[in-house]
Amino acid sequence: MGDTLFATQSKSWLSCHPLLTQIKAGKSVLWSNQNYQNELGQQSPLGIDDIEQASARLIRFAPFIASAFPETKGSGGIIESPLVAIDKMQSVLASYYKTEQSGKLWLKCDSQLPISGSVKARGGIYEVLKHAETIALKAGLLSLEDDYAIFDSNEFRTLFSQHHIAVGSTGNLGLSIGIISAQLGFKVSVHMSADAKAWKKQLLREKGVNVIEYQDDYSKAVTQGRIDSQQTANSHFIDDENSEDLFLGYAVAALRLKQQLDEQQIIVDHEHPLFVYLPCGVGGAPGGIAFGLKQVFAGNVHCFFAEPTTAPCMLLGMYTQLHERVCVQDIGLDGITCADGLAVGRPSAFVGKTMNNLLSGIYTLDDKQMYQMLALIKDTENISLEPSALAGVIGMHKLHTQGQAYIERQQLAPMMHNATHIAWATGGNMVPQEEFSQSYARGAKLL
């Protein structure tokens, strides 16, 4: 788009996109998607059958997961996180912001997902497992009826040592890919942007992962990772911007959430709407989860992405319909944020276009609010999260204060007292205590 979007577009074009003025100024906004359709259409070649196949593959791999990662034995090798009510946090939020909030607030604790401690454990681990299954089937070492615990063996590690896996990451995707790939025996390279935390890079190196650092942002790490993979024999590049396998791995979360809601006797229907708030970087994880939720709950679920005010790449791409052809730097934003997993300048076109009619909206918040939420949820619920994982917690407040137009357009006002709100906590339990304490102190000071 050029150096500055504002400098290259006509006044008439800008007048059609008035929210850009606030976005450019770094204001906290809520964008209601005018292309949203309450009824599930045919926007994607993917569907519920694909999600169920992905779920079945993860079940096949459960014996391997339980064998290779003892912390998963209690769940039989199923990688899943709890859904918990955060009533105290909800009460404090209402008091802090002096707003009435209808419905009940829950936290989906992907921060507690085993193996890599973030939402990326869903899609990232799934794609590596699928790739490993394909290689093993082709080599004649596996049939679909086998006990997949055999993957945790020297024979399979020797096979996978002849193959390479690469990924570009701001941190958490790299952790999930690196940890599972190394455990299986793959050679693995993680190309990490300047935003990636030092402790994440160190942990990967301790696992035997080749970490390649860049002084540029996420886009450069992905681009170079893709090039290097193309030049490496037997290399599989995991593409967070365009991978359907990653997307489907994330989407399995919807099937699991449906089961958890049923266990909690939480009804989701027209009279009991479900609102889900998902932190968003390049878009893969929140896009996959939202896609799955729409397949399961159709028009009864309303999904909102949450982005930093300095890096609202998906908002910019979807709002302007330019998708990957525009980045936050085009409008003068620097993309720098404490939320390393959300520090992305250019969105996934695949996700943006898939979400075009499925996503209810996107809101932004600044680093100050993420630090504040980090301190508040620790004080009220004793839950430790990394800053990016707090982006969804403020969603219920944002909807009630800035989303009235959406509520009215969808004729939801009479049902809001029955609503269930879920903030998706995307990471945090692997953060070193010293680093968390620094983030907490900063948040407490800002309250």
N, C-alpha and C positions, 0 to 999 in steps of 0.2 A: 504493500500500500504506500510505501514511501516513508520518509522520516517522520512526518507528522500527519496523522489522518485529518486533523482539523485544517491543515494548510492546503490539503489537496482536494477536499470535498467542497461542493458548492453550498451556499447558504440554504438553498432550497432542500438539499439532501439533509443538512443538519437540522433543519426545522422539522423534518419528518422523524428525527431521532433525538428529541429534546432531552432524554435522559443522559445522553452523552456528555452534556455540560456538567452534570453532577458527578458522573463517573470519572471524567477527566480531572475534576477538582478533588478527587479522593473522598467524596461524600459517601456515607452509608446509605444505600438505597435498597428498595425491593422492587424488582421487575416482575410484573405479572405477564406471563406468556400469552400473547393474543392468539397464537396458533394452537393453543391447547385444545384438545378434543376429549370430552369426558368419556366418550365411547371408544373402546379399543379398536383401532383400525388395522390396516395391513402395511404399516410403515416400514417393516423390516422383514427380510426373508427368514429371520430367526423367530422361534416361537416356544411355547411351553414344552413341546416334545424335545427340543434341543436342551432345554434346561434340565429336564428329567433325565436325559441321557448323561449329562454332565454329573448330575447327582448320583446316578448309578455307578459311574466310573469312580467317584470318590468313595463310594461304599466298597467297591472292589479293592481299592487301595488301603482300606482301613486296617487290615492285618499288618501291612507293611508299616504304616504310620505308627501303629501301636508298638511294633517291634523296634523301630528305629528311634522313636521319640517316647521314652517311658512316661513322660508327663501326660500323654494322651491315652494311657491304658484305661483310665477310669471312664473314658467316653468311648472305649472300644475302637480308638483310632479315628474317630470322627472329630474334625476340627470345627469347633463351634464355640460361641460365646453366650453368656447369659443376657437375659432381658430383665432389667431391674427398675422398679418404681423409684423415682427420686422426688418424693413428696416434699422433703425439707428444702431441697434446691428450688423446687417450683414455688414454694411459699416465699422464700427469700427473694427470688427473682421478681415476684409480684410486688413485694414490699420495696425492693431496691429501685424498680422502675416505676412504681406507683401506678400499676396497671392491673385491671381485672383480666384474668386468664381462664377461659372456659375449657373444661376437659381435664385430662390427667396426663402428666408428663412422665415418660419412661426413657431409659437409657439403654441402647443396644451396645453392649460392652465389647466391641471388636478389639478394644485395647487389651483385652484378656485372651485373645485367640492364641492358642499354643503355637509353638515353634518360632514364630517371628513377631508376635505381639502387636499386630496391626491388621487392619482390613485387607492389606495386600496379601496376607496369608491365604485368603480365599482364591483370588484369581491367579496370583503368581505361582503358588504351589500347584494349583490345578493344571496350569499349562505345562509345567515341567513334568508332572506325572503323566499327562496325556502323551507328551513327546517320548517319555521313557517307555510307555506301553507300546507305542508304535514301533520303536526301535526293537524292543524285545520280541514282539510278534513277528517282525520281519526277519529277525535272526533265528527264529524257530525255537527260542528258549521259553516261550510262554504260549498258553492258550487261555482264552477268557474264562475257562472253568477252573483254572489253577487257584491255589491259595497264594495271594499276592505277597504273603510274608517272604516268599522266595526272592523278592527284590532286595531284601536286606541280607545279601550274601556276596561273597567274593566273586563268584561267577558273574553276577550281574554288574558289580562294580568294575570288573575288568572290561566288560562289554562297553559300559558307558564311558570309561576312561578314554575311549577312542573318539569321543564326541565332545563338542564344545557348545556351551550356552553363553549367550551375551545379552545384556540389557542395559538401557540407560535409565538413570533414576535420580531423584532428589533424596532418596534415603530408604523409605520403608519397602518399596517394591524390590529394591536391590537386596535388602535383608532377606526377604522371603525367597527370592530366586536363588541367592547365594547359598543360603543355609540348606535348602532342600536339594539343590543341584550337587553341592559338595557331599552331602550325605549319600546320595545315590552313586557318586563316583565320577560325575561329569567334571571336565575342566570348565571353569566358569569365570567370566570377566564381567565386572560391574563398572560401567562408566558413570561416574557420579559428578553432579553439577556442584558449583561453588556453594550452593545452599545446603548441601548435605552436612549433617552433624559429624564432628570428628569421631564421636564414640561409635557411630554406625559404621564408619569406614574401618575403625580399629577392630570391631567385632567381626566384620567380614574377613579381614586379613587373618584373624586368629582361627577362622574356619578353613583357611587355605584358599580363599577367594582372591583372584587377581583384581585389585581395585585400581581403577584409572581415574585420576582426578582432573577436573577442568576448572579454570577460573571464570568460565562462562556459565550461563544459565542452563536449565533443563534441556532446551531445544538443541544446544550444541552437544551435550552429552549423548542424546539420543541419535543425532545425526552421525556423529563419529562412531558410536557403537554399531550402528547399522552398517556403515562402510567397512569397519574392521571385520565384522561378522561375514560379510560378503566375500572378503578376501581370505577367510579361514576355512580350511577343509572341514567337512562334517560339522558345520556350525549352525546353530539355530538361534535366531535373534528374536527375543520376546519384545514385541512392539506395543507399548502401553497406549499408543495413539490409535492403532488400527486392528489389534488382535481380537478376533472373535472368540478364541479360546479363553483368553483372559476375561473377556466380557461375560461369557457363560459361567466361568468359575465364580465370578462375583454374583451372578444372577441366582445361583443356587441358594444364596442367603434368603431369598424370598420364600422358598419352600420351607426352610428351617424356621423362619419367623412365623409363618402361618401355624406351624406346629406349636411354637411357644405361646402364641396368642390363644390358641385353643386350650392349651394347658392352664393358662391364666384365666380362662373363661371370658376373654375379651372378644366382644362381638365387633365385626367389621361388616357393615352393610350401609345402605343409603341413610338410615337413621343414626348410624354410628360411624361417622367418617374417620379415616385414619390419615394423619399428617406425618410425613417423614422428612427430616432435615439432614442433608448429607453434605459434609465438607467436600469441596471439589478442587482438584488441581487440573491435570490435563483432561480428566473426565472419565477415565476407564472404570474405576471402582464405583463411584456414585452412579454412573450411567448404567453399568451392569445391574447394580442392585435395584435402581429405579425401574429398569426394563423388566426385571423379574417380578417386582411388586405389582406392576401394571398387568402382567400376565396372570398373576394370582388373584388380585383384588379388583382389577379393571377400574371402573370409574369411582369406586369407593375409597381409593387411596389417592392422596395428593402429595406429590414429591417436590421438594424445593432443594436446590443446591445452595451451598454457602461458600462464599469466596472472600479473600482479603480485599480491602479497598484498593490496595496497591497492585494486585494481580488478578483482576476479575476477567480472566481470559475467556471462560465459557460464556459469561454474561455478554461480553463484547461480541463474541462470535455469533451467538444465537440472536441477540437483539438486532444486530445489523444484518444478519443472514449472510455474513461474509465468512463465517466459520474459520478455517485455518488460514484464510487469506488476510487476516488481520491479527495483530498482536498488541499487547497492552502498551508496548513502547511506542507504537504508532500514534497514540494519543497522549504521549508525554509521561506515562507512569513508568516507574522503574522496576516493578515486580519484586521488590525487596520486602520481605515479611518475616516475622518470627515463626510463621507456620511453614516450615521447610517443605512439607509435603504438598503445599498449595502454591508454592512459589513457581508458577508456570506462566510464561508469557503468551503462548499460542495454544489454542485448544485443539482437541481431537475432532477432526471433521466427521469421522465415523460416528462418534458419540453425539456430537451436536446435531447432526442430521437425523440420527435415530431418535433423539429426544424431541425433535421439532414439534410433534403433536402430543407427546406423552408427559413432558415436564410442566408442572404448574407454574414454576417461576424460579428466580434466583435472587438471593439477597447478599449484600456485602456487609462486612464489619471490619473494624480496624484492629491492629495489634493490641491496643489498650484494652478493648473489650475481651479479646481472647485471654489475655493475662488475668483480667478481673474474674472471668468465668472459671479459670483454672484455680484461683484461690478460693472462690466461693464454693465450688463443688468439693474441694478438699475439706473445707471447714464444715460443710453441711452433711456430706455423704461419705467422707473419708475415701474418696476415689481420686486416684492420681492419674492425670492425663497429660499428654504433650499439647502445646498450644493449638496446633491445627485441629486436634480432636474436639476442641471446645467450640468450633465454629457452628456446629449444629445445635448446641444447647440453648442458644439465644433465639432459635427459630420460632418457638411458640410466642415469645414476646414480639418478634418482628411481624409475625402474621397478624396478631391482634392490634398492633399499632400502625402498621403500614400496608397491611394486606386486606383492608376492608373492601376494596373494589373487587378483589378476587372472590372473597366470601359472598358478596352480594351477587356477582355475576354467576356464580355456581349455585346460588340459592341455598347456601349452607347455614345461614344465620340461625334458623330454628333448631338446627341439629348440633350447634357448636358445644352445648353443655354436655353432649354425649361423646364428644370427640376424644380420640386417643392420639397423643402426640409422641413421636419417637425421635429423639436426637441420637444420631449415629456416632458413637465415640470411636474414632478410627485408629487410635494408637496411644501408647503411653507406658505400658507396664515393663518395657525394657529400658526405659530412660534411666541412666545412672542417678542415684539419689542426690548427689551433689548438684547435678544439672537441674533436676526437678526442684530442689530447694531454692535455687537461684530464681527460677521462673515463679515459684510460689511467692517468694519475698517481693518480687517485682509486682505481682498481681495484688498482693495484700496492700502494698504501698499505694496502688492506684485506686483502691476502693474508697 
